[in-house]
Amino acid sequence: MAKIILESVGFCGSTSISKFIENSSDSFVSHGTQNFIIQGGLGRQNLPVEAFLEQMDQNSEFFSNCVAVHCLYQPADIANAVKNRDIRFYGLARRNLKKQIFSCFTWAIFNLLSGRSDLAKIFAETYQNNAAILNRMGIGSNLTSIMMWWAATRVSQYNFALSDFVENFVFLEEFLENGKQKLLDLGINVSPDADAQMPTTTSHKTRLEDSPVLEKADDYLEIILDNLVLKMQQKSYKVGDIQLRLEKLAA
């Protein structure tokens, strides 16, 4: 029996990992929701984290494993809520944060261009607060640079917050190398006929093939990674520093 929260900001194969766990074991798996039972996605019938975990405890009577992936609660709230429960709390990310940031960027661009109002608001706020900084870097304040800056900040800050509270970090690449073994490492009972390998994940980038938005995206990301400094806990961190924190917590 395993009850696990595998928390992530996203953009690291969480959908594929959830399906792999579901197909490889007697598990009830929630993904991208704050309602463990009714899985309508974030923003639909959201519950406080304590009520969410109560649902997980109740469902554990009927399944060998209960796993919540990418629920996007604040890491501090999860850590506080699991204190007196038999629930493990892990972080999920990419081994290379650059890849996770780029995936976040392509997801954001696709949804922004598809008309999502929340992404339009994010673009406007990020432009207002950071355009001058990007102009000083020499890459200008355009659609690509603005959303890449937001993606780098979003992914880095959430992973940093996770690193303060999780028991360990696990990485998408571990599931791709030997998914069955990774599930066993996490204490998830695996079906005898389960596949050892998890299917390759589909990249958000494929939805933007041939888009001019991608022309300078790699170059912009490198420049942003060289210049972005995040202030957290009264200290300054670059993306590379945060990646080292995650590596030290690798399960």
N, C-alpha and C positions, 0 to 999 in steps of 0.2 A: 504494500500500500504506500502510495506517495501522493502527497498534496504539495503542489509546487506553484509558485508564482515565478514566471519567467518574464521579467519586465524589460521593456525596451521602448525607446523612442520610435522604433520602426526602422525600415530601410535596411533590414539585415535578414531577409528571408523568413520573417515571422509567420507569414501565411503558409509557406511551404513546410516549415517546421511544425506548425500546428496540425496540418493534414497528415504529416508523417507520423507524429505521435498517435493521432487518432487511428490511423491505418495499421499501426504496428503493435497496438496494445489495447487492453480493455480499459480505455481511458475516456473520460468526459473532458473535452478541451474547449475552453472559451478563447476567442481571439478578437482583439480590437473592440472590446466592449467593457462596460462597467456594470453589467448585469450578467452574472454567471449563468443563469438559467435561460433567460430570454435574450437571445443574441441578435440584437438588431443593429449593432454598431454603436460607436460612441455618440453620445447625445440623445440616445433613445432609451428611455426608462433607466437612466443612470441611477446607481445606488451609491451611498457612502461606502467607503472601503470596508467598514465593519460589517455592514449588511451583505456585501459581496462575499466576504469570507465566511459568513454564516451560511450562505447558499452553498459554498464549496464544501463546508463540513457536512451539510445535510445530504448533498449528492454523493459524498464518499461512501455512504451506506450501500450504494447501488453499483459502484464502479471500483475497479482495482486501483485506478489512479484518477486524480482530478488535477488538471493543469490549466492555469490561466496564463495566457501569453499576450503581451502588448496591451495591457489594460490602461496604461497611461495615468495612473494615480501618481500623486507626488511621492517620491521614494521615502521621505520621512514619515508620511502617513502610513504607508505599507509596513515599514519597520515597526512602528508603534503598534499597529493592529495585530501583527503576527506574534507579538511577544509571548502571549500566553496560549498560543495555538500550535499544534503540531503541523506547521506549514513552513516549507523551505522557501527562501527568498533569494533568487538569483538574478543577475543582470545578463542581458543578451545584447551583443553588438557584433561588429565586424572586427577582425584582427587589425585591419588597416582602416582607421577612421576616415581617411581620405575617400575610400570607396563608399562608406556609409553616408558621408556628406554629399558626395556626387549623386547618390541614389535619392537622397532627400531633395536635392536641387531639381532633378529631373521630374520627380513626383510633383513638386510644387509648381514648376513651370507648366506641366501638362494640365494640372487642375486650374491654374490661373488662366491659361488660354482657353480652357473649357468653360470659363465664366463663373467659377466659385467666388462668391463675394467675400468669404473670410480670407482667401488668398489675396484678393485685391486690397483688402484692408491691411494685410501684412506687408504687401509691397509698398503701399503708401506710407506706412509708419516707418518702415526700414529706410526708405528713400529720405524721408524727412530727417531722420536721426543720423544717417551714415553717409549721405551723398558726398559731403565735403571730404570725409576721410578717404573714400574711394577715389575721388578726384585727385587728392594728393598722392595716392599710390600710382597714379598714371593710367588707371584702367577705366576711368570714367564712371558715371552713375547711370547705368543703363539696365535694361531688364535682366540681362545675364549676371552682371556684377552684383546688383542689388539682391537678387534671390540667392546667389551663391553665398553672399555674406550672411544672409539670414540662415541658410541651411547649415553653414559652418558653426554659427553661434548656437542654433537650436540643438544640433546633434551633440556638440561639445558640452554645453551646459547640462543637458539632461544626463549624459553619461557620467559627468563629474558628480552630479547629485546622487546617481545610483551607486557610484563607487564609495560613497560615505556610509552606505547602509546595507548593501547586499553581502551575502556570505561569500559568494564567488561570482566571477564572470564566465560565461560560456560564449563561444563564437560560432557564427554561421559555418565557418570553414570546418569546424569539428564535426558538424552534422554531415557535411558534404564528404568528408574523408571516410567516416565510418559512423553513420547515423545510429545504427543498432547499438554499437558499443557506447555511444554517447548517452543514449537513453538509459542503458544499464548503469553507467557511471552516476547518473542523476538519481538512481534508485527507482526508476520506472520499470515495472514488470513488463517484459516484452513477449509477444506471441512467438512460439517456436518457429513459425514459418515466416516471420517478418523479414523483409529485405534488409540487407546490411547497409545498402546505400540509399540515401535520400535523393529523390530526383533533383536535377539541377533547377535552380530557381530562375524565374523570368525577370529580367531587368526592367525597371521603369524606363530606362533609356530607349528601349526598343520602340516606345510609343512616340518618340521624338526624332526618329531617324530622318536624316536629310533636312532637319530644321536648322535655319540659320542661327538660332539661339545657341546651338552647340558649337559653333565654329571656333570660338575663343574660350569656351568654357574650361577646358583643361588648363590653359594658361592663366586664366583669372583665378582658378582655384589655387594654383601654386603660389601666386602672388598674395592671395588672401591668407593662406596658411603661413607664409613668411611674416605677415604683418599683424594678424589678428592676435590681440592680447586680451584675455578675459579676466576680470577682477572677481574673485570668489574667495570668501572667507578671509578677506583682507590681504590676499596674496594675488600675484599675477601669474597667469598660466597661458601657455601657448597650446595649440592642439596636440603637439608632440608630447608635452608634459602629461596631458590627460590620457593619451594612449598608453604611456608608461604606467600610469595608475591602474588602468584596466588589465594590462599584462601581468602586473604583480598580483592581481586578484583572480587570475585564470584558474579555473577549477581543475 
